[in-house]
Amino acid sequence: MSDATTRRLPHPELEDVELPAVLFALSDPIRLDLVRQLATQGSLTVAQCQATEPGMPKSTFSYHLKTLREAGLIRNEPAGRQRTVTLRKEEVDKRFPALLDAVLSS
């Protein structure tokens, strides 16, 4: 496997995450929909070469995943030629109690 296939992305420690970054990440409808999908399904496996939304360019989808990851909301881990994306709900709930529940129920 190449380094690109197995490359691990940096994920912030939740104690380093600030509320404005989380709220910014959740302010975009596409990112909010992704978080809702992850909250419902538990995880999402995505091919590294394509977006999950029809008509969305790979670069746009990658940008949204990066924004969510850097805000501490998701984990994006290599899984062979794909990536597994999961919501860091328990960790986020410890740092910002009830925030995700409030945002996702709106």
C-alpha positions as CSV (number, residue, x, y, z in Angstrom):
1,M,0.0,0.0,0.0
2,S,1.2,3.5,-0.7
3,D,1.6,6.2,1.9
4,A,-1.4,8.0,0.5
5,T,-3.6,5.0,1.0
6,T,-2.6,4.5,4.7
7,R,-1.9,8.1,5.7
8,R,-3.3,9.1,9.0
9,L,-4.8,12.5,9.4
10,P,-4.3,14.6,12.5
11,H,-7.2,14.9,14.8
12,P,-7.3,17.6,17.5
13,E,-7.6,16.7,21.1
14,L,-11.1,17.9,22.3
15,E,-9.7,20.0,25.1
16,D,-8.0,22.1,22.4
17,V,-11.1,22.6,20.4
18,E,-12.9,25.9,20.7
19,L,-16.7,26.4,20.5
20,P,-16.5,28.9,17.6
21,A,-14.7,26.3,15.5
22,V,-17.4,23.7,16.2
23,L,-20.2,26.1,15.5
24,F,-18.6,27.3,12.3
25,A,-18.2,23.6,11.1
26,L,-21.9,23.0,11.9
27,S,-23.1,26.2,10.2
28,D,-22.8,24.8,6.7
29,P,-25.9,22.8,5.6
30,I,-23.8,20.1,3.8
31,R,-21.6,19.6,6.9
32,L,-24.6,19.6,9.2
33,D,-26.3,16.9,7.0
34,L,-23.1,14.8,7.1
35,V,-23.0,15.1,10.9
36,R,-26.7,14.1,11.0
37,Q,-26.0,11.1,8.8
38,L,-23.1,10.0,11.0
39,A,-25.2,10.5,14.1
40,T,-27.9,8.2,12.6
41,Q,-25.6,5.6,10.9
42,G,-22.7,5.5,13.3
43,S,-20.0,5.6,10.5
44,L,-19.6,6.2,6.9
45,T,-17.1,4.5,4.6
46,V,-16.0,6.6,1.7
47,A,-13.8,5.8,-1.3
48,Q,-10.8,8.2,-1.3
49,C,-11.5,9.1,-5.0
50,Q,-15.2,10.1,-4.8
51,A,-17.7,12.1,-2.8
52,T,-20.8,10.5,-1.4
53,E,-23.2,13.2,-2.7
54,P,-24.0,13.0,-6.4
55,G,-22.8,16.0,-8.3
56,M,-20.4,17.2,-5.5
57,P,-16.8,17.5,-6.6
58,K,-14.3,15.4,-4.6
59,S,-12.5,18.6,-3.6
60,T,-15.6,20.1,-2.1
61,F,-16.4,16.9,-0.2
62,S,-12.8,16.7,1.1
63,Y,-13.0,20.3,2.2
64,H,-16.2,19.6,4.3
65,L,-14.6,16.5,5.8
66,K,-11.4,18.5,6.7
67,T,-13.4,21.3,8.3
68,L,-15.4,18.8,10.4
69,R,-12.2,16.9,11.4
70,E,-10.3,20.0,12.3
71,A,-13.2,21.2,14.4
72,G,-13.0,17.9,16.4
73,L,-16.4,16.7,15.2
74,I,-15.3,13.6,13.2
75,R,-12.6,11.0,12.9
76,N,-11.4,10.2,9.4
77,E,-9.3,7.0,9.5
78,P,-7.8,4.9,6.7
79,A,-9.5,1.6,5.9
80,G,-7.6,0.1,3.0
81,R,-8.4,2.1,-0.1
82,Q,-11.3,3.8,1.7
83,R,-11.7,5.9,4.8
84,T,-14.0,5.4,7.7
85,V,-15.6,8.6,9.0
86,T,-17.2,8.6,12.5
87,L,-18.8,11.2,14.6
88,R,-16.9,11.9,17.9
89,K,-20.2,12.4,19.7
90,E,-19.1,11.1,23.1
91,E,-16.0,13.2,23.1
92,V,-17.8,16.3,21.9
93,D,-20.6,15.7,24.5
94,K,-18.0,15.7,27.3
95,R,-16.4,19.0,26.0
96,F,-19.7,20.7,25.1
97,P,-22.6,18.9,26.9
98,A,-25.8,18.7,24.9
99,L,-24.5,20.8,22.1
100,L,-24.8,18.2,19.4
101,D,-28.2,17.0,20.6
102,A,-29.5,20.6,20.5
103,V,-28.0,21.2,17.0
104,L,-29.1,17.9,15.5
105,S,-32.7,18.1,16.9
106,S,-33.2,21.5,15.3
